[in-house]
Amino acid sequence: MLARSAGSNRQARRVKKTIHSIGTNAQRALAFVPLRQTMNTGSDDILHLPELTHLAQVAFRLVAAALLGGLIGAEREWVGKAAGLRTHMLVALGAALFVLAPAEAGLGEGDTSRIIQGIAAGIGFIGAGTILKRADREEIQGLTTAASIWLTAAIGVAVAVGPLWLPVVCVVCALLILYVLGAIERRFGDTRPKA
């Protein structure tokens, strides 16, 4: 009977150990991992540069985002709007950085999609700052500039996540809309009803 009891005790300990192991692994899987454990924060890792080709690709995407945003900003500045070249370049560059930095840190696609959602919603606050309702003339000003800032953020995101032909085509379309349709609108007068 003693041998049976010792065997039962060993088996019970194994079962407890297995349950504890499963519980601990489940807790680890569900636990929030502190930021310092997910990022390379060691003194030798902070200044670690990736391979030259990867560094060049990321740098090219950031510069491309700024330049494409700058094309839209140049048009806005040319027509005398407050949000011009530098604002649009910074919005596109910032949007691209918000997407590229987490990807470089190793975050997943789900995290990137939430970041993109945040950019799309958050950039509205900058756009809202360009919209003015003038009560003396009963008109609203700045809607096109607000829309161009929102579009510039989308261009920055597109440069960061996908092939570059898409944001390039988008910038061409935007310039046609802003420049060509803007010239037609100025030539034939503004026929929109006043607010």
N, C-alpha and C positions, 0 to 999 in steps of 0.2 A: 504494500500500500504506500510505503514511503517513496518507492521508485516512481510510482504513478503520480504521486503528489509533486515530486520534483519535476517530472516531465510536464505536468500541467502548469506548474509555475513558469517553466521556461517558455512554454507556448503562450501563456498569458503575457509574459514580458515581451515576447516577439510581437504579439498583437498590439499591445500598448505602444511599443516602439514604432510599429507601422502606422498606427493611427496618429501618433504624435508627428511622425514624419510627414504624413499626408496633410495634417493640419498646418504644420509649419510651412510647407511648400505652398499651400493654398493662401496662407497669410502673406507670404512673400509675393506671390503672384498678384494679389489684390492690393497690396500695400502701396502707398504713394512713395515713390523713390525721390529723395531730396535732389534738388537741382545739382548740387555739388558732386553727386555720384553719377549723374548722367552726362556731365560735361567734362571735357578735358581741362582740369584746372591745376594739374601739376605744373611746377615751375618750368619743367622741360617741355611740356605740351602747349603752353600758352602761346609761345612764339613759333611753334612748329608750323612750317609751311607745307602744303600739300605738294604733290608732284607738279612740275612746271606746267605741263599741259592742262592739268585740272585748274590750276591757279589762273592760267590764261583764259580758259573757258569762262570761269566765273567772273573774272575782271571784264571780259568782253561783253558778257550779258549785262553787267552793271552799267558800263559805258554806253552800250546800245540803248538801254532803257532811258538813260539821261538824255541822249541825243534825240531819240524819237519823241520824248516828252518835250524837248526843247523846240522841235519843229512846230508843234502845236502852240507852245508858249510864244514863239516868235510871231506867229500870226496874231495872237491875242494882243501882244505888245504893239505890233504894227498898227492895229486899229485903236490903240490908246486905252486898253483895259488895264486895270490895276494888277491883276494876276497875269503876269507875262512870262517871259523866258525863264527866269530863275525859278519862279514858283512851280511852273510845270515840270521843269527838269528835276527839281527836288521831290516833287510828288511821285514821278515815275521812278526815280532812283530809290526813294524810300519804300515804295510798294515792292519793287524787285528785291530789295534787301530783306524786307519782312518775310518774303517767301524763300529766298536763298539761304538765309542764316539758319533757320530751323532745319532745313534739308542738310546743310553742312554739319549740324550738330547731331544728325542721325534721327530726327523725329520722323514719324510715319506719315503716310498720306492723309490719314484722318486728321492729324494735327494741322497739316498744310491746308486742308479744305476749311478748317475752322479759322485759320489765319486769313485766308482769302475772304471769307464771309465777314470777318472783322474789318478788313480793309474796305470792302464795298460799303459797309454801313458807316464806318468811321470817317471816311473821306467826305461824306455828306456834310459833316460839321464845317469843314473848310469851305466847301461849296456854298453852304448856307451863309457864310460870312461875306460872300460876294454879291448876294442878292439884296437889293434895296427896293423898298416900295416908297415911291415918292408921292405923297398925298397932294402936293401942290399941283402936280401935272397928271395925277391919277394914272401913273404908269409903274410898271415893275421893270427894274433894270438888273442885269447880271445873270439872268438865267442861262444864257449861252456860255458864259464864262464858267458858271458852276457846273454845267454839263461837260465842258471841256476838261475841267479838273477831275471830274469823276471818270471820264474816259481815259485821261492820262494815267490815273491809278490802274485802270484795267490794262492799259498797254504795258505798264511796268510789271504787272503780274504775268501777263502773257509772255513777255520777254524772259521772265525768270523760269517759267514752267514748261514752255513748249518750243516748237520750231519758230525761228525768227520771221518767217514769211508772213505769218498771221498778224503780228503787230505792225509790220511794215505796210501791209495792205490796209490795215485799219487806219494808220496815220494818213495814207494817201486819201482814203475815203473822207476822213475828218477834214483834211485840208481842202478837198473839193467842196465839202459842205460849208465850211467856214468862209473860204475865200470866194468861190464862185457863186454860191447861193447868197452869200452876204453882199457881193457886188450887185447881183440882180435885185436883191431887196433894197439896197440903197438907190439904185437907178430908178426903179419904179415906185419908190416910196413905201413906207410901212403901212400896209393895209389892215393890220391886226386891230381888233377893237381894243379900246383903252380899258384898263381895269376899273 
